Amino acid sequence: MLYQMYEAQRAMLAPMRAFSRIAEASIPHFGYGTESLRAGYELWERFGLTHERPPFGIASVAVNGREVAVHEEAAATTPFATLLHFRKETDRPQPRVLVVAPLSGHFATLLRGTIRTMLPEHDVYVTDWHNARDVATRHGRFGVDEYIEHVIGFLQRLGPGAHVVAVCQPCVTVLAAVAVMAQANDPAQPSSMTLMAGPVDTRSNPTSVNVLAKTKPLAWYERNLIDSVPWQYRGAGRRVYPGFIQVTAFMNMNLERHVKAHRDLFGYIAEGDREGAATIRAFYDEYFAVFDLTAEFYLETVRTFFQEDALARGALTFRGRPVDTGAIERTALLTIEGENDDICGLGQTFAAHELCANLPAARKRHHVQAHVGHYGVFNGARWQSEIYPLVRETIAETTGVPAA
């Protein structure tokens, strides 16, 4: 019912948005008055979500002072994800890195800035998760076990000596995947594992997000937040956690900030400040591009990692077998947290150090980035100038170096 109501609202607003788009294009540039009208029409046109993945838009990067072309290629594909390779036109060997994107209602393009920063010095792959709305029910379920299997399979595809970087939500599943690989003595165990602002142990310094997850029984989430994909989409009948619910929840957490941003956008357009307007447009073009999660993945994530803290308590299982993070002895660990992160509290990612009890101290490193919130850990000026150098250093120090 939730999904049908959402689709009805989209259909109702579509003519108004179309009119606004036409009206905006027809207004001549005659000064502040007409620019204010243009700004108003643009805000109406932007009032809505899209369910299509935006482009990464990384056509080239500079490698050793030379601009080289970048091509997106599918290295592996399943019904639920593509292992996307950013192949560069260069013969220079570089460390292979798997960037694991969150599966939390936004596309992997949310990590565009992360990937763009890493590309000049690394051979980068990313988990490009598919919108569950577009995955036919015949392809079966996709829960936490299937997520872990995807991470393991993609690391095996990259081969021995690769590195993995997890951003936000997947920190806990990536840690589990590496543990499973270590338990199996898999030769494709990554040389290094970077966990950035992820909920490894939500009992540490819980945020409002963590508290909320524990205040309701799982049945409440299933009853109020899960719905079936409507008939007009390829995934018709699949039970999902709709992306429009997730982005609404995120916006309500910082509603005043989002309202201010759109006021600023109106002002920038009216005043002819193209650079200021472009920055806000780019952020919300990404923020308002949403996708659906399978119901089983969403509900299992809430129960297993936010309500039960199963991995942190040593109670997580994978395909019915216990996951032992103490088995990780070869993969170097770097954890990064943001001082002002209101989604993943300080200490939640650092908890990975205690869980990797048999990993030598010399192969562990932790960093708290001052003056950044959640998004600033993996994007923006401080990511580029202060955080990324630590990631690059960790990867460089462990590339081609046998484990102690």
WOPE-V774872 format. One record per residue. N is the residue number from 1. RES is the residue in one small letter. SS is DSSP state (H for helix, E for strand, L for the rest). PHI is phi in degrees with one decimal (999 if undefined). PSI is psi in radians with two decimals (999 if undefined). Layout:
N|RES|SS|PHI|PSI  N|RES|SS|PHI|PSI
This chain:
1|m|L|999|-0.68  2|l|H|-56.9|-0.80  3|y|H|-67.1|-0.71  4|q|H|-63.8|-0.69  5|m|H|-64.4|-0.72  6|y|H|-62.8|-0.80  7|e|H|-63.5|-0.65  8|a|H|-64.8|-0.71  9|q|H|-64.6|-0.75  10|r|H|-58.7|-0.77  11|a|H|-65.2|-0.65  12|m|H|-67.8|-0.65  13|l|H|-85.7|-0.27  14|a|H|-56.4|-0.79  15|p|H|-62.4|-0.67  16|m|H|-66.0|-0.70  17|r|H|-67.7|-0.68  18|a|H|-64.4|-0.74  19|f|H|-61.6|-0.75  20|s|H|-62.3|-0.68  21|r|H|-64.2|-0.75  22|i|H|-68.4|-0.77  23|a|H|-63.7|-0.72  24|e|H|-61.7|-0.73  25|a|H|-68.9|-0.41  26|s|H|-91.5|-0.14  27|i|L|-82.6|2.18  28|p|L|-73.1|2.73  29|h|L|-85.8|1.63  30|f|L|-121.9|0.51  31|g|L|108.8|-2.97  32|y|H|-60.9|-0.68  33|g|H|-61.5|-0.87  34|t|H|-70.7|-0.57  35|e|H|-67.8|-0.59  36|s|H|-65.5|-0.73  37|l|H|-63.7|-0.74  38|r|H|-60.8|-0.72  39|a|H|-63.1|-0.72  40|g|H|-62.7|-0.75  41|y|H|-64.5|-0.69  42|e|H|-63.5|-0.72  43|l|H|-63.7|-0.63  44|w|H|-65.8|-0.73  45|e|H|-62.6|-0.61  46|r|L|-82.9|-0.03  47|f|L|-76.3|1.54  48|g|L|159.7|2.97  49|l|L|-110.5|2.78  50|t|E|-121.0|2.65  51|h|L|-115.6|0.34  52|e|L|-106.2|2.40  53|r|L|-67.2|2.22  54|p|L|-67.5|2.81  55|p|L|-74.6|2.64  56|f|L|-69.2|-0.65  57|g|L|67.6|0.51  58|i|L|-103.4|1.62  59|a|L|-84.0|-0.50  60|s|E|-160.4|2.79  61|v|E|-142.3|2.81  62|a|E|-90.5|2.13  63|v|E|-117.4|1.99  64|n|L|53.5|0.76  65|g|L|79.8|0.03  66|r|E|-118.3|2.28  67|e|E|-76.0|2.17  68|v|E|-123.7|2.60  69|a|E|-74.2|2.60  70|v|E|-119.6|2.30  71|h|E|-122.0|2.31  72|e|E|-86.0|2.15  73|e|E|-132.6|2.46  74|a|E|-82.3|1.94  75|a|E|-82.3|-0.44  76|a|E|-162.8|2.62  77|t|E|-142.1|2.39  78|t|L|-125.7|3.01  79|p|L|-59.8|-0.41  80|f|L|-106.9|-0.17  81|a|E|-163.8|2.74  82|t|E|-119.3|2.32  83|l|E|-84.1|1.76  84|l|E|-93.3|2.19  85|h|E|-105.2|2.23  86|f|E|-93.1|1.45  87|r|E|-78.0|2.27  88|k|E|-103.7|2.58  89|e|L|-82.5|1.26  90|t|L|-152.5|2.54  91|d|L|-92.9|-0.02  92|r|L|-69.5|2.13  93|p|L|-69.5|2.39  94|q|L|-136.9|2.72  95|p|E|-60.0|2.35  96|r|E|-83.3|2.24  97|v|E|-129.8|2.23  98|l|E|-97.3|2.04  99|v|E|-95.4|2.07  100|v|E|-97.2|1.98  101|a|L|-84.4|2.68  102|p|L|-63.4|2.58  103|l|L|-112.3|1.36  104|s|L|-142.9|0.50  105|g|L|106.3|-0.16  106|h|E|-121.0|2.73  107|f|L|-75.9|2.87  108|a|H|-62.8|-0.31  109|t|H|-63.9|-0.21  110|l|H|-58.8|-0.41  111|l|H|-97.8|0.35  112|r|H|-53.1|-0.83  113|g|H|-65.5|-0.65  114|t|H|-61.0|-0.84  115|i|H|-67.8|-0.75  116|r|H|-59.3|-0.68  117|t|H|-67.6|-0.65  118|m|H|-81.2|-0.43  119|l|H|-59.8|-0.70  120|p|L|-58.7|-0.48  121|e|L|-118.1|0.08  122|h|E|-141.7|2.70  123|d|E|-93.4|1.77  124|v|E|-101.5|2.37  125|y|E|-123.3|2.68  126|v|E|-139.2|2.57  127|t|E|-79.0|1.81  128|d|E|-94.2|1.51  129|w|E|-66.1|2.52  130|h|L|-92.1|2.62  131|n|L|-67.7|2.07  132|a|H|-59.2|-0.42  133|r|H|-59.4|-0.44  134|d|H|-107.5|0.22  135|v|L|-107.1|2.03  136|a|L|-60.8|2.58  137|t|H|-63.2|-0.39  138|r|H|-65.0|-0.29  139|h|H|-81.9|-0.03  140|g|L|82.6|-2.82  141|r|L|-86.6|2.82  142|f|L|-144.2|1.75  143|g|L|-117.7|-2.80  144|v|H|-63.1|-0.74  145|d|H|-60.4|-0.75  146|e|H|-66.2|-0.62  147|y|H|-62.0|-0.85  148|i|H|-60.5|-0.71  149|e|H|-61.4|-0.68  150|h|H|-63.2|-0.78  151|v|H|-61.5|-0.79  152|i|H|-61.8|-0.82  153|g|H|-61.3|-0.70  154|f|H|-69.3|-0.68  155|l|H|-64.9|-0.68  156|q|H|-64.6|-0.61  157|r|H|-64.6|-0.66  158|l|H|-72.9|-0.52  159|g|L|90.7|3.00  160|p|L|-56.1|2.52  161|g|L|88.9|0.04  162|a|L|-79.7|3.06  163|h|E|-129.8|2.72  164|v|E|-130.0|2.40  165|v|E|-125.2|2.08  166|a|E|-108.5|2.35  167|v|E|-115.8|2.04  168|c|H|68.9|-2.19  169|q|H|-48.5|-0.75  170|p|H|-73.7|0.00  171|c|H|-54.7|-0.72  172|v|H|-72.3|-0.69  173|t|H|-74.9|-0.58  174|v|H|-66.6|-0.74  175|l|H|-59.4|-0.73  176|a|H|-64.5|-0.74  177|a|H|-62.9|-0.75  178|v|H|-66.3|-0.63  179|a|H|-64.3|-0.77  180|v|H|-61.3|-0.72  181|m|H|-64.8|-0.68  182|a|H|-66.0|-0.72  183|q|H|-61.5|-0.57  184|a|L|-89.8|0.01  185|n|L|53.6|0.72  186|d|L|-67.1|2.20  187|p|L|-64.1|-0.28  188|a|L|-89.9|0.20  189|q|L|-51.9|2.31  190|p|L|-66.6|2.62  191|s|L|-70.1|-0.58  192|s|E|-143.5|2.71  193|m|E|-134.1|2.03  194|t|E|-106.6|2.12  195|l|E|-112.0|2.10  196|m|E|-117.7|1.97  197|a|L|52.6|0.93  198|g|L|-120.4|2.68  199|p|L|-84.5|1.12  200|v|L|-64.0|-0.70  201|d|L|-142.4|1.74  202|t|L|-75.9|-0.05  203|r|L|-74.9|-0.32  204|s|L|-86.7|2.05  205|n|L|48.5|1.05  206|p|L|-62.5|2.44  207|t|L|-94.5|3.11  208|s|H|-61.9|-0.57  209|v|H|-62.8|-0.78  210|n|H|-65.5|-0.74  211|v|H|-63.5|-0.76  212|l|H|-60.7|-0.69  213|a|H|-62.0|-0.47  214|k|H|-95.3|-0.13  215|t|H|-83.7|-0.31  216|k|L|-117.6|2.50  217|p|L|-69.9|2.74  218|l|H|-58.5|-0.57  219|a|H|-61.7|-0.56  220|w|H|-64.5|-0.77  221|y|H|-62.4|-0.74  222|e|H|-67.2|-0.64  223|r|H|-75.5|-0.62  224|n|H|-104.4|-0.35  225|l|H|-120.2|-0.08  226|i|E|-107.9|2.41  227|d|E|-147.7|2.99  228|s|E|-95.9|2.51  229|v|L|-66.5|2.30  230|p|L|-62.1|2.86  231|w|L|-62.0|-0.46  232|q|L|-79.3|-0.05  233|y|L|-109.6|2.77  234|r|L|-60.8|-0.53  235|g|L|-90.4|0.40  236|a|L|-47.7|2.24  237|g|L|92.4|-0.29  238|r|L|-69.3|2.38  239|r|E|-80.1|2.23  240|v|E|-138.7|2.81  241|y|E|-98.3|1.85  242|p|L|-64.9|2.45  243|g|H|-62.7|-0.53  244|f|H|-67.0|-0.45  245|i|H|-72.4|-0.72  246|q|H|-63.2|-0.83  247|v|H|-68.1|-0.57  248|t|H|-63.6|-0.72  249|a|H|-64.3|-0.76  250|f|H|-62.1|-0.73  251|m|H|-66.3|-0.69  252|n|H|-65.2|-0.44  253|m|H|-66.1|-0.59  254|n|L|-134.3|0.86  255|l|H|-59.7|-0.73  256|e|H|-60.6|-0.68  257|r|H|-65.9|-0.70  258|h|H|-69.5|-0.67  259|v|H|-63.0|-0.76  260|k|H|-61.7|-0.70  261|a|H|-61.0|-0.69  262|h|H|-76.4|-0.51  263|r|H|-64.1|-0.75  264|d|H|-62.3|-0.70  265|l|H|-61.5|-0.76  266|f|H|-57.5|-0.81  267|g|H|-64.5|-0.75  268|y|H|-61.7|-0.75  269|i|H|-65.9|-0.78  270|a|H|-63.4|-0.58  271|e|H|-91.8|-0.05  272|g|L|78.5|0.34  273|d|L|-83.7|1.56  274|r|H|-67.2|-0.68  275|e|H|-65.8|-0.79  276|g|H|-62.7|-0.74  277|a|H|-66.3|-0.69  278|a|H|-63.6|-0.67  279|t|H|-63.1|-0.79  280|i|H|-69.4|-0.72  281|r|H|-57.6|-0.81  282|a|H|-60.9|-0.75  283|f|H|-63.5|-0.83  284|y|H|-78.8|-0.40  285|d|H|-60.4|-0.67  286|e|H|-77.4|-0.78  287|y|H|-64.3|-0.60  288|f|L|-93.4|0.15  289|a|E|-96.6|1.90  290|v|E|-124.1|2.75  291|f|L|-140.3|2.87  292|d|L|-90.9|2.57  293|l|E|-102.3|2.58  294|t|E|-62.8|2.55  295|a|H|-59.7|-0.71  296|e|H|-66.0|-0.66  297|f|H|-67.0|-0.79  298|y|H|-61.5|-0.87  299|l|H|-67.5|-0.70  300|e|H|-66.0|-0.63  301|t|H|-65.6|-0.82  302|v|H|-58.5|-0.86  303|r|H|-69.0|-0.87  304|t|H|-73.3|-0.75  305|f|H|-104.0|-0.45  306|f|H|-104.8|-0.52  307|q|H|-97.1|-0.73  308|e|L|-99.9|-0.28  309|d|L|46.6|0.86  310|a|L|-62.1|-0.76  311|l|L|-66.2|-0.75  312|a|L|-64.1|-0.55  313|r|L|-91.5|0.04  314|g|L|74.4|0.41  315|a|L|-111.2|0.07  316|l|L|-74.7|2.46  317|t|E|-121.4|2.67  318|f|E|-128.1|2.08  319|r|L|51.0|0.69  320|g|L|85.4|-0.05  321|r|E|-110.9|2.50  322|p|E|-60.6|2.48  323|v|L|-96.4|2.13  324|d|L|-111.8|1.74  325|t|H|-67.7|-0.33  326|g|H|-66.3|-0.23  327|a|H|-74.4|-0.25  328|i|L|-75.4|1.92  329|e|L|-128.2|-0.22  330|r|L|-109.0|-0.50  331|t|L|-86.2|2.04  332|a|E|-63.9|2.55  333|l|E|-120.8|2.21  334|l|E|-123.5|2.19  335|t|E|-117.3|2.49  336|i|E|-133.9|2.34  337|e|E|-132.4|2.70  338|g|E|-101.4|2.35  339|e|L|-56.9|-0.68  340|n|L|-107.4|0.44  341|d|L|-70.1|2.05  342|d|L|-98.5|0.08  343|i|L|-106.0|-0.77  344|c|L|-123.0|1.83  345|g|L|-68.1|2.72  346|l|L|-56.2|2.34  347|g|L|100.2|-0.37  348|q|L|-68.9|-0.66  349|t|L|-83.2|-0.62  350|f|L|-58.3|-0.43  351|a|H|-55.9|-0.38  352|a|H|-60.8|-0.49  353|h|H|-64.7|-0.75  354|e|H|-68.8|-0.63  355|l|H|-68.1|-0.58  356|c|L|-87.6|1.09  357|a|L|-65.6|-0.49  358|n|L|-99.8|0.13  359|l|L|-84.4|2.19  360|p|L|-55.7|2.52  361|a|H|-57.8|-0.54  362|a|H|-67.1|-0.28  363|r|H|-104.5|0.27  364|k|E|-120.8|2.53  365|r|E|-152.0|2.49  366|h|E|-132.6|2.52  367|h|E|-141.5|2.27  368|v|E|-106.7|2.07  369|q|E|-87.6|2.09  370|a|L|-69.6|2.57  371|h|L|66.1|0.42  372|v|L|-128.1|2.62  373|g|L|-94.7|-2.79  374|h|L|-62.4|-0.89  375|y|H|-64.8|-0.58  376|g|H|-69.8|-0.23  377|v|H|-67.8|-0.59  378|f|L|-122.5|0.17  379|n|L|-153.1|2.63  380|g|L|100.3|-3.04  381|a|H|-63.4|-0.77  382|r|H|-72.9|-0.55  383|w|H|-58.7|-0.81  384|q|H|-69.3|-0.74  385|s|H|-94.3|-0.44  386|e|H|-121.0|-0.62  387|i|H|-89.1|-0.86  388|y|H|-56.0|-0.72  389|p|H|-55.3|-0.57  390|l|H|-70.9|-0.69  391|v|H|-63.9|-0.82  392|r|H|-60.0|-0.74  393|e|H|-65.0|-0.75  394|t|H|-61.9|-0.76  395|i|H|-64.9|-0.79  396|a|H|-62.8|-0.69  397|e|H|-69.8|-0.38  398|t|H|-111.1|0.01  399|t|L|-78.2|2.08  400|g|L|73.5|0.19  401|v|L|-106.1|2.11  402|p|L|-60.6|2.54  403|a|L|-66.4|2.55  404|a|L|-69.8|999
